[in-house]
Amino acid sequence: DLVRVGRKEAENGRTAIRNIRRDANSDFKDLLKEKEITEDEARESEDKVQKLTNSFVANVDEVLAKKEAELMEV
């Protein structure tokens, strides 16, 4: 039962991370429309945000796996 709660919280965390990525990418597109950044800068920034997103999602998955293993021992 606690494992289910942990999975739900992990999914909430992943969703929050993805929402931040979406907002950042939206900001990049707005800056591009206003000609404040170049297409290359926008693409590079989106790639950096995607790498950070992947890193943090992997971190959430790692913590979830450890917590599930810990709960299964009991």
DSSP file with accessible surface (Angstrom, degrees, kcal/mol):
  #  RESIDUE AA STRUCTURE BP1 BP2  ACC     N-H-->O    O-->H-N    N-H-->O    O-->H-N    TCO  KAPPA ALPHA  PHI   PSI    X-CA   Y-CA   Z-CA
    1    1 A D     >        0   0  137      0, 0.0     4,-1.6     0, 0.0     5,-0.1   0.000 360.0 360.0 360.0 -43.1    0.0    0.0    0.0
    2    2 A L  H  >  +     0   0  114      1,-0.2     4,-2.5     2,-0.2     5,-0.2   0.839 360.0  58.9 -67.1 -31.0    2.8    2.4    0.8
    3    3 A V  H  > S+     0   0   19      1,-0.2     4,-2.6     2,-0.2    -1,-0.2   0.918 104.0  51.4 -63.6 -40.5    4.6    1.4   -2.4
    4    4 A R  H  > S+     0   0  171      1,-0.2     4,-2.2     2,-0.2    -1,-0.2   0.910 109.6  49.3 -62.5 -41.7    1.5    2.6   -4.3
    5    5 A V  H  X S+     0   0   77     -4,-1.6     4,-2.5     2,-0.2    -1,-0.2   0.922 110.7  51.0 -63.2 -43.0    1.6    5.9   -2.5
    6    6 A G  H  X S+     0   0   22     -4,-2.5     4,-2.4     1,-0.2    -2,-0.2   0.906 109.5  49.7 -61.3 -42.3    5.3    6.3   -3.3
    7    7 A R  H  X S+     0   0  132     -4,-2.6     4,-2.4     2,-0.2    -1,-0.2   0.896 110.4  50.6 -64.3 -39.6    4.7    5.6   -7.0
    8    8 A K  H  X S+     0   0  139     -4,-2.2     4,-2.3     2,-0.2    -2,-0.2   0.925 111.7  47.0 -64.6 -44.3    1.9    8.2   -7.1
    9    9 A E  H  X S+     0   0  114     -4,-2.5     4,-2.2     2,-0.2    -2,-0.2   0.888 110.9  52.5 -64.7 -37.9    4.1   10.8   -5.4
   10   10 A A  H  X S+     0   0   11     -4,-2.4     4,-2.6     2,-0.2    -1,-0.2   0.920 109.2  49.4 -63.9 -41.6    7.0   10.0   -7.8
   11   11 A E  H  X S+     0   0   74     -4,-2.4     4,-2.6     1,-0.2    -2,-0.2   0.901 108.9  52.8 -65.0 -38.0    4.6   10.4  -10.8
   12   12 A N  H  X S+     0   0   76     -4,-2.3     4,-2.3     2,-0.2    -1,-0.2   0.899 109.9  49.4 -61.4 -39.8    3.5   13.8   -9.3
   13   13 A G  H  X S+     0   0   27     -4,-2.2     4,-2.3     2,-0.2    -2,-0.2   0.922 110.5  48.7 -65.1 -44.3    7.2   14.8   -9.1
   14   14 A R  H  X S+     0   0   33     -4,-2.6     4,-2.5     1,-0.2    -2,-0.2   0.905 111.2  51.1 -62.6 -39.8    7.8   13.7  -12.7
   15   15 A T  H  X S+     0   0   54     -4,-2.6     4,-2.3     2,-0.2    -1,-0.2   0.917 109.2  50.3 -63.3 -42.4    4.7   15.7  -13.9
   16   16 A A  H  X S+     0   0   48     -4,-2.3     4,-2.0     2,-0.2    -1,-0.2   0.917 110.4  50.1 -62.7 -41.0    5.9   18.8  -12.0
   17   17 A I  H  X S+     0   0   31     -4,-2.3     4,-2.1     1,-0.2    -2,-0.2   0.929 110.9  48.9 -62.9 -43.7    9.3   18.5  -13.7
   18   18 A R  H  X S+     0   0   87     -4,-2.5     4,-2.7     1,-0.2    -1,-0.2   0.871 108.3  54.2 -65.3 -36.1    7.8   18.1  -17.1
   19   19 A N  H  X S+     0   0   62     -4,-2.3     4,-2.5     2,-0.2    -1,-0.2   0.895 107.2  50.7 -64.3 -39.3    5.5   21.2  -16.5
   20   20 A I  H  X S+     0   0  117     -4,-2.0     4,-2.6     2,-0.2    -2,-0.2   0.920 110.4  50.0 -63.1 -42.4    8.6   23.2  -15.6
   21   21 A R  H  X S+     0   0   61     -4,-2.1     4,-2.8     1,-0.2     5,-0.2   0.935 110.0  50.3 -60.9 -44.9   10.2   22.0  -18.9
   22   22 A R  H  X S+     0   0  140     -4,-2.7     4,-2.2     1,-0.2    -2,-0.2   0.923 111.5  48.0 -60.1 -44.4    7.1   23.0  -20.8
   23   23 A D  H  X S+     0   0   81     -4,-2.5     4,-2.3     2,-0.2    -1,-0.2   0.909 112.3  49.0 -63.2 -42.2    7.0   26.5  -19.3
   24   24 A A  H  X S+     0   0   23     -4,-2.6     4,-2.2     2,-0.2    -2,-0.2   0.934 111.5  48.6 -64.5 -44.5   10.7   27.0  -20.0
   25   25 A N  H  X S+     0   0   32     -4,-2.8     4,-2.2     1,-0.2    -1,-0.2   0.883 109.9  52.9 -64.1 -36.0   10.3   25.9  -23.6
   26   26 A S  H  X S+     0   0   54     -4,-2.2     4,-2.3    -5,-0.2    -1,-0.2   0.914 107.9  51.0 -63.6 -41.8    7.3   28.2  -23.9
   27   27 A D  H  X S+     0   0   92     -4,-2.3     4,-2.5     1,-0.2    -2,-0.2   0.898 108.6  51.8 -62.2 -40.4    9.5   31.1  -22.6
   28   28 A F  H  X S+     0   0   39     -4,-2.2     4,-2.3     1,-0.2    -1,-0.2   0.914 109.5  49.4 -62.5 -41.9   12.2   30.3  -25.2
   29   29 A K  H  X S+     0   0  121     -4,-2.2     4,-2.4     2,-0.2    -1,-0.2   0.891 110.2  50.8 -65.4 -38.4    9.6   30.4  -28.0
   30   30 A D  H  X S+     0   0   69     -4,-2.3     4,-1.9     2,-0.2    -2,-0.2   0.922 110.8  48.5 -63.4 -44.0    8.3   33.7  -26.8
   31   31 A L  H  <>S+     0   0   55     -4,-2.5     5,-2.6     1,-0.2     6,-0.8   0.881 110.7  51.8 -63.2 -37.4   11.8   35.1  -26.7
   32   32 A L  H ><5S+     0   0   51     -4,-2.3     3,-1.5     1,-0.2    -2,-0.2   0.920 108.0  51.1 -65.4 -42.3   12.4   33.8  -30.2
   33   33 A K  H 3<5S+     0   0  168     -4,-2.4    -1,-0.2     1,-0.3    -2,-0.2   0.866 110.1  49.7 -61.2 -37.3    9.2   35.4  -31.5
   34   34 A E  T 3<5S-     0   0  118     -4,-1.9    -1,-0.3    -5,-0.2    -2,-0.2   0.364 113.3-122.1 -83.6   4.0   10.3   38.7  -30.0
   35   35 A K  T < 5S+     0   0  181     -3,-1.5    -3,-0.2     2,-0.1    -2,-0.1   0.755  76.5 126.6  61.6  27.8   13.7   38.3  -31.7
   36   36 A E  S   <S+     0   0  126     -5,-2.6     2,-0.3    -6,-0.2    -4,-0.2   0.679  75.4  26.8 -86.4 -20.8   15.5   38.5  -28.3
   37   37 A I  S    S-     0   0   34     -6,-0.8    -2,-0.1    -9,-0.1    -1,-0.1  -0.954  85.2-114.5-134.3 159.8   17.3   35.2  -29.0
   38   38 A T     >  -     0   0   77     -2,-0.3     4,-2.4     1,-0.1     5,-0.2  -0.408  31.3-107.9 -86.7 167.3   18.3   33.4  -32.2
   39   39 A E  H  > S+     0   0  127      1,-0.2     4,-2.7     2,-0.2     5,-0.2   0.884 121.2  53.5 -61.1 -39.2   16.9   30.0  -33.3
   40   40 A D  H  > S+     0   0  109      2,-0.2     4,-2.7     1,-0.2    -1,-0.2   0.911 109.0  48.0 -63.1 -42.5   20.2   28.4  -32.4
   41   41 A E  H  > S+     0   0   93      2,-0.2     4,-2.6     1,-0.2    -2,-0.2   0.907 112.3  49.5 -64.8 -39.9   20.1   29.8  -28.9
   42   42 A A  H  X S+     0   0    4     -4,-2.4     4,-2.6     2,-0.2    -2,-0.2   0.935 113.2  45.9 -63.8 -46.1   16.5   28.6  -28.5
   43   43 A R  H  X S+     0   0  124     -4,-2.7     4,-2.3     2,-0.2    -2,-0.2   0.919 113.9  48.8 -64.0 -43.2   17.3   25.1  -29.7
   44   44 A E  H  X S+     0   0  107     -4,-2.7     4,-2.3    -5,-0.2    -1,-0.2   0.918 112.2  48.8 -63.3 -41.3   20.4   24.9  -27.5
   45   45 A S  H  X S+     0   0   34     -4,-2.6     4,-2.6     2,-0.2    -2,-0.2   0.909 110.3  50.6 -66.1 -41.1   18.4   26.1  -24.5
   46   46 A E  H  X S+     0   0   54     -4,-2.6     4,-2.4     1,-0.2    -1,-0.2   0.899 110.1  50.9 -63.3 -38.7   15.7   23.6  -25.2
   47   47 A D  H  X S+     0   0   91     -4,-2.3     4,-2.4     2,-0.2    -2,-0.2   0.911 110.4  48.9 -64.5 -41.4   18.3   20.8  -25.4
   48   48 A K  H  X S+     0   0  120     -4,-2.3     4,-2.4     2,-0.2    -2,-0.2   0.919 111.7  48.7 -64.1 -42.6   19.8   21.9  -22.1
   49   49 A V  H  X S+     0   0   25     -4,-2.6     4,-2.8     1,-0.2    -2,-0.2   0.905 110.4  52.0 -64.3 -39.1   16.4   22.0  -20.4
   50   50 A Q  H  X S+     0   0   63     -4,-2.4     4,-2.8     2,-0.2    -2,-0.2   0.920 109.3  49.4 -64.3 -41.2   15.7   18.5  -21.8
   51   51 A K  H  X S+     0   0  153     -4,-2.4     4,-2.3     2,-0.2    -1,-0.2   0.913 112.5  47.5 -63.8 -42.2   18.9   17.1  -20.4
   52   52 A L  H  X S+     0   0  101     -4,-2.4     4,-2.7     2,-0.2     5,-0.2   0.915 111.4  51.5 -63.3 -42.0   18.1   18.6  -17.0
   53   53 A T  H  X S+     0   0    8     -4,-2.8     4,-2.7     1,-0.2     5,-0.3   0.942 110.4  48.0 -59.7 -47.9   14.6   17.2  -17.2
   54   54 A N  H  X S+     0   0   91     -4,-2.8     4,-2.4     1,-0.2    -1,-0.2   0.902 111.8  51.3 -59.5 -40.7   16.0   13.7  -18.0
   55   55 A S  H  X S+     0   0   71     -4,-2.3     4,-2.0     2,-0.2    -2,-0.2   0.931 113.0  43.1 -63.0 -47.2   18.5   14.0  -15.2
   56   56 A F  H  X S+     0   0  108     -4,-2.7     4,-2.3     2,-0.2    -2,-0.2   0.873 112.9  51.8 -71.4 -34.9   15.9   15.0  -12.6
   57   57 A V  H  X S+     0   0   25     -4,-2.7     4,-2.6    -5,-0.2    -1,-0.2   0.926 110.3  49.8 -65.2 -40.6   13.3   12.4  -13.8
   58   58 A A  H  X S+     0   0   54     -4,-2.4     4,-2.5    -5,-0.3    -2,-0.2   0.899 108.9  52.9 -62.9 -38.2   16.1    9.8  -13.5
   59   59 A N  H  X S+     0   0   79     -4,-2.0     4,-2.5     2,-0.2    -2,-0.2   0.921 109.1  48.5 -63.2 -43.5   16.8   11.0  -10.0
   60   60 A V  H  X S+     0   0   34     -4,-2.3     4,-2.6     1,-0.2    -2,-0.2   0.931 112.1  49.4 -61.5 -44.1   13.1   10.7   -9.0
   61   61 A D  H  X S+     0   0   70     -4,-2.6     4,-2.5     2,-0.2    -2,-0.2   0.895 110.7  50.5 -63.0 -39.2   13.1    7.1  -10.5
   62   62 A E  H  X S+     0   0  104     -4,-2.5     4,-2.3     2,-0.2    -2,-0.2   0.932 111.5  46.6 -65.2 -44.9   16.2    6.2   -8.5
   63   63 A V  H  X S+     0   0   83     -4,-2.5     4,-2.6     1,-0.2    -2,-0.2   0.916 112.5  51.3 -64.3 -41.1   14.8    7.5   -5.3
   64   64 A L  H  X S+     0   0   24     -4,-2.6     4,-3.0    -5,-0.2     5,-0.2   0.928 108.8  50.6 -61.6 -44.7   11.6    5.6   -5.9
   65   65 A A  H  X S+     0   0   53     -4,-2.5     4,-2.3     1,-0.2    -1,-0.2   0.922 112.1  47.3 -61.3 -42.9   13.4    2.4   -6.6
   66   66 A K  H  X S+     0   0  131     -4,-2.3     4,-2.3     2,-0.2    -1,-0.2   0.921 113.7  47.5 -63.9 -43.2   15.4    2.7   -3.4
   67   67 A K  H  X S+     0   0   94     -4,-2.6     4,-2.6     2,-0.2    -2,-0.2   0.908 110.9  51.1 -67.8 -39.0   12.3    3.5   -1.4
   68   68 A E  H  X S+     0   0   40     -4,-3.0     4,-2.2     2,-0.2    -1,-0.2   0.926 111.1  48.4 -62.7 -43.7   10.3    0.6   -2.9
   69   69 A A  H  X S+     0   0   54     -4,-2.3     4,-1.1    -5,-0.2    -2,-0.2   0.914 111.7  50.4 -62.3 -40.9   13.2   -1.8   -2.1
   70   70 A E  H  X S+     0   0  103     -4,-2.3     4,-0.7     1,-0.2     3,-0.4   0.911 111.9  46.7 -63.3 -41.5   13.3   -0.4    1.5
   71   71 A L  H  < S+     0   0   49     -4,-2.6     3,-0.5     1,-0.2    -1,-0.2   0.830 107.9  56.5 -71.1 -31.9    9.5   -0.9    1.9
   72   72 A M  H  < S+     0   0  131     -4,-2.2    -1,-0.2     1,-0.2    -2,-0.2   0.746  97.3  64.0 -72.4 -22.5    9.6   -4.4    0.5
   73   73 A E  H  <        0   0  164     -4,-1.1    -1,-0.2    -3,-0.4    -2,-0.2   0.816 360.0 360.0 -68.7 -29.7   12.1   -5.5    3.1
   74   74 A V     <        0   0  159     -4,-0.7    -3,-0.1    -3,-0.5    -4,-0.0   0.176 360.0 360.0 -75.4 360.0    9.6   -4.8    5.9
